[in-house]
Amino acid sequence: MENNNYKFTVALIYDFDGTLAAGNMQEYNFIPAIGKSNKEFWSEANSLAEQQDADQILTYMALMIREAKAKGISLRREAFQESGRAVKLYPGVMEWFDRINSYGEERGVRILHYINSSGLKEIIEGTAIADKFQKVYACSFLYNVDGIAYWPAVAVNYTNKTQFIFKINKGVESVYDTKQVNKFMEEKSRPVPFSRMIYVGDGTTDIPCMRLVKNFGGHSVAVYNPKDKAKRAEMNTLIRDNRVNHVCPADYTEGSEIDTVVKAVIDKCIADYNVEQLEIAKV
């Protein structure tokens, strides 16, 4: 077996907001702390983007800095991490990662989990599941010598999210490194082929990634808030439009729909691998 007695690696790649937790992560602690409603904050950020013809991710990050300074809210990394502790995860998320890891290990497969989010890396670092991920690709700030955020370091919007799929594919974890990700690498040498990727997202901002993974032979799963039953019909259009493979409620408990789907995809990857080995043996 490869990779420390594993046959191969399967990568599970998740959006965060609306995928692992309901709503946007800033809405649990940060926005209430600056004295605004969720609607006020996002409307202001989006209006700023429209007025300046700017990226909406950059404007929400700029607004966070401006509002925090105006209200005397800490802009230290530790303060953002503390905000992450207030984020409420969907049912079963806490137990999900260890259970899926064990499912893979029992079958000789290594499972790696990644975040690919337009939310804040610093807030994700404060959540109860921060240590479950091989890498968190998300927005983040630059910090001055006093540890105060002053400028965006990484801004992840719905299209540049796709770059991180290629980084995972080639085993390049650094956001800064653009040389290795663009360097030619034979498909068979890539640590995580697209066919062994499962992308989990909640909507339109994830469509480029979900479509990319699906088109390259992997599997994409669109999830929705389990409390919003009407959302299922809307999300099913993503299957009809050939953008995703599956639609499931964001319920990660054992035996749930997404639990069944992900385990079935892992089993399919194993079956495909076994067929490949039989073909190689005949050469």
C-alpha positions in Angstrom: 0.0 0.0 0.0 1.0 3.6 -0.5 1.1 6.6 2.0 2.0 4.7 5.2 0.1 1.6 4.4 -2.8 3.3 2.8 -3.9 2.3 -0.7 -4.6 5.9 -1.6 -6.0 9.2 -0.4 -9.6 10.6 -0.7 -10.0 14.3 -0.1 -13.2 15.7 1.4 -13.3 19.5 0.6 -15.9 21.7 2.4 -17.2 25.2 2.1 -17.9 26.4 5.7 -20.8 28.9 5.9 -24.1 27.2 5.2 -22.2 23.9 4.7 -20.9 22.9 8.2 -22.7 25.7 10.1 -25.9 27.6 9.4 -25.5 31.2 8.2 -22.3 33.2 8.0 -19.6 32.9 10.7 -19.5 36.7 11.3 -23.1 36.6 12.3 -22.6 34.6 15.5 -20.4 37.1 17.4 -18.7 39.8 15.3 -21.7 41.6 13.7 -23.7 41.7 17.0 -20.5 43.1 18.7 -20.4 46.1 16.3 -24.0 46.8 16.9 -25.4 46.0 13.5 -28.0 43.6 12.2 -26.9 40.9 9.7 -28.9 42.7 7.0 -27.3 46.0 7.8 -23.7 44.7 7.7 -24.1 42.7 4.4 -26.1 45.4 2.7 -23.4 47.9 3.5 -20.6 45.6 2.3 -22.4 44.8 -0.9 -23.3 48.5 -1.5 -19.7 49.4 -1.1 -18.7 46.8 -3.6 -21.2 48.1 -6.1 -20.3 51.7 -5.6 -16.6 51.0 -6.0 -17.0 48.2 -8.6 -15.0 46.1 -6.1 -14.8 42.5 -5.0 -17.5 41.7 -2.4 -15.1 39.6 -0.4 -12.6 42.5 -0.1 -15.3 45.0 0.8 -16.7 42.8 3.6 -13.2 42.4 5.0 -12.5 46.1 4.8 -15.8 46.8 6.5 -14.9 44.4 9.3 -11.7 46.4 10.0 -13.4 49.8 9.7 -16.3 48.8 12.0 -14.1 47.1 14.6 -11.9 50.2 14.8 -14.9 52.5 15.2 -16.5 50.4 17.9 -13.2 49.5 19.8 -13.5 45.8 19.0 -10.2 43.9 19.0 -8.7 43.1 15.7 -6.2 40.5 17.1 -6.1 37.0 15.7 -7.0 35.7 19.1 -10.2 37.8 19.1 -11.3 36.4 15.8 -10.6 32.9 17.1 -12.7 33.6 20.2 -15.5 34.6 17.9 -15.2 31.2 16.3 -16.1 29.5 19.5 -19.7 30.9 19.2 -20.3 29.2 15.8 -23.0 26.6 16.0 -22.4 23.5 13.8 -24.9 21.4 12.0 -26.1 18.2 13.6 -23.4 15.5 13.6 -20.5 17.7 12.4 -18.5 17.2 15.6 -18.5 13.4 15.2 -18.4 13.3 11.4 -14.6 13.6 10.7 -13.5 10.8 13.1 -16.2 8.5 11.8 -15.4 9.0 8.2 -11.7 8.7 8.9 -12.3 5.4 10.6 -14.5 4.2 7.7 -11.6 4.9 5.4 -8.9 3.4 7.6 -10.9 0.1 8.0 -10.7 -0.1 4.2 -7.0 0.9 3.8 -7.9 4.5 2.6 -6.6 7.7 4.0 -9.2 10.5 4.3 -8.1 14.1 4.4 -10.4 17.0 5.1 -10.0 20.5 3.7 -11.8 23.8 4.1 -12.3 26.0 1.0 -14.2 29.1 2.2 -14.9 32.7 1.6 -15.3 33.1 5.4 -12.4 34.0 7.7 -9.7 31.5 8.5 -9.1 33.1 11.9 -12.7 32.5 12.9 -12.6 28.9 11.6 -9.4 28.4 13.7 -11.5 29.1 16.8 -14.2 26.6 16.1 -14.5 23.2 17.8 -13.5 21.4 14.6 -10.4 23.4 13.6 -8.0 20.6 14.2 -9.9 18.2 11.9 -8.6 19.8 8.7 -5.4 19.1 6.7 -5.5 22.7 5.5 -7.9 25.6 5.8 -8.1 27.7 2.6 -10.0 30.8 3.5 -9.9 34.6 3.7 -7.4 36.0 6.2 -5.8 39.3 7.3 -2.3 40.7 7.5 -1.2 41.6 11.0 1.2 44.4 12.1 4.0 44.0 14.7 1.4 44.5 17.4 -0.7 41.6 16.2 -3.5 43.9 14.8 -5.2 43.1 11.6 -4.8 45.9 9.1 -5.3 44.6 5.5 -6.6 41.5 3.7 -3.9 38.8 3.2 -6.1 36.3 1.3 -9.5 37.0 -0.3 -11.3 33.9 -1.5 -14.2 34.5 -3.9 -16.4 32.1 -5.7 -14.1 31.7 -8.8 -10.7 31.8 -7.2 -11.8 29.1 -4.9 -11.0 26.7 -7.7 -7.2 27.3 -7.4 -7.3 25.4 -4.1 -8.7 22.4 -5.8 -5.7 22.2 -8.0 -3.4 22.8 -5.0 -5.0 19.8 -3.2 -4.7 17.8 -6.4 -1.0 18.4 -6.6 -0.3 18.4 -2.9 0.7 22.1 -2.7 -0.6 23.4 0.7 1.0 26.9 0.6 -1.3 29.8 -0.6 1.8 31.8 -1.5 3.4 29.1 -3.7 2.3 29.5 -7.3 5.2 27.8 -8.9 4.5 24.2 -7.8 0.8 24.3 -8.5 1.6 25.4 -12.1 4.4 22.9 -12.6 3.6 20.0 -14.9 2.9 16.8 -13.0 1.6 13.6 -14.5 -1.9 12.6 -13.4 -0.7 9.3 -11.9 1.8 11.2 -9.8 -0.6 13.6 -8.2 -1.3 13.0 -4.5 -5.1 13.4 -4.8 -6.6 12.7 -8.3 -9.8 14.6 -9.0 -11.6 11.3 -9.1 -10.9 10.9 -5.4 -12.3 14.2 -4.4 -15.6 14.9 -2.8 -16.7 18.6 -2.7 -19.4 19.7 -0.3 -20.9 23.1 -0.6 -24.2 24.9 -0.1 -25.0 27.0 -3.1 -24.1 29.3 -5.9 -20.7 30.4 -4.6 -19.6 26.8 -4.7 -20.8 26.0 -8.1 -17.5 26.6 -10.0 -15.7 24.2 -7.5 -18.5 21.6 -7.5 -18.7 21.6 -11.3 -14.9 21.4 -11.6 -14.7 18.4 -9.3 -17.6 16.7 -11.0 -16.4 17.3 -14.5 -12.9 15.8 -13.7 -14.5 12.6 -12.4 -14.9 13.4 -8.7 -18.2 13.8 -6.8 -19.9 17.0 -5.6 -22.6 17.2 -2.9 -24.8 20.3 -2.5 -26.2 20.6 1.1 -29.0 22.7 2.6 -30.2 23.6 6.0 -32.3 20.6 7.3 -34.8 23.0 8.8 -35.5 24.5 5.3 -37.4 21.6 3.6 -38.5 23.7 0.7 -34.8 24.3 -0.2 -34.5 20.7 -1.5 -36.5 21.4 -4.7 -34.4 24.5 -5.4 -31.1 22.6 -4.9 -32.3 19.7 -7.1 -31.9 22.1 -10.1 -28.1 21.8 -9.6 -28.5 18.0 -10.4 -30.6 18.8 -13.4 -28.1 21.4 -14.6 -25.3 18.8 -14.3 -23.5 20.8 -11.7 -23.5 18.4 -8.8 -23.9 14.6 -8.2 -26.0 14.7 -5.0 -28.2 17.0 -2.9 -28.5 16.3 0.8 -29.6 18.0 4.0 -26.7 19.3 6.1 -27.2 16.6 8.7 -23.9 14.7 9.3 -25.2 12.2 11.9 -24.5 8.5 11.4 -26.8 7.0 8.9 -27.9 10.3 7.4 -28.2 10.9 3.7 -24.8 12.5 3.3 -23.2 9.9 5.5 -24.5 7.2 3.1 -23.4 9.1 0.0 -19.9 9.8 1.2 -19.3 6.2 2.3 -20.6 5.0 -1.1 -18.2 7.3 -2.9 -15.3 6.0 -0.8 -16.4 2.4 -1.7 -16.6 3.4 -5.4 -13.0 4.8 -5.2 -11.9 1.5 -3.7 -13.6 -0.5 -6.5 -12.1 1.7 -9.2 -8.7 1.3 -7.6 -9.0 -2.5 -7.5 -10.0 -2.6 -11.2 -7.0 -0.4 -12.0 -4.7 -2.8 -10.1 -6.1 -5.8 -12.1 -5.5 -3.9 -15.4 -1.9 -3.1 -14.3 -1.3 -6.7 -13.4 -2.1 -7.8 -17.0 0.3 -5.4 -18.6 
